[in-house]
Amino acid sequence: TAPSFADMPQQTRFAHATNERSRHAPVLASRKHGPGCSCCGSKPSRTTATGKDGSKAFPTKRPWMISH
């Protein structure tokens, strides 16, 4: 009941909540995203910086390399 939850320690309440979620909506570890999955992370930054005049700069590239 609700009053007994109020007197319960926090860790026990979290354990009960986790148990209820697992009981009614189980989540398989195989269906979660694996390590290195890039669908949810931040997007990679663009390597080309474009100026107002349309010129391109490559700030992360090697400055001593000259493109052909």
Protein Blocks (a to p, Z undefined) as FASTA:
>chain_A
ZZlmmmpcfklmmmmmmmmmmmmmccdfklmccehiaklmccdddfbdcdfkopacdfkb
cfkbccZZ
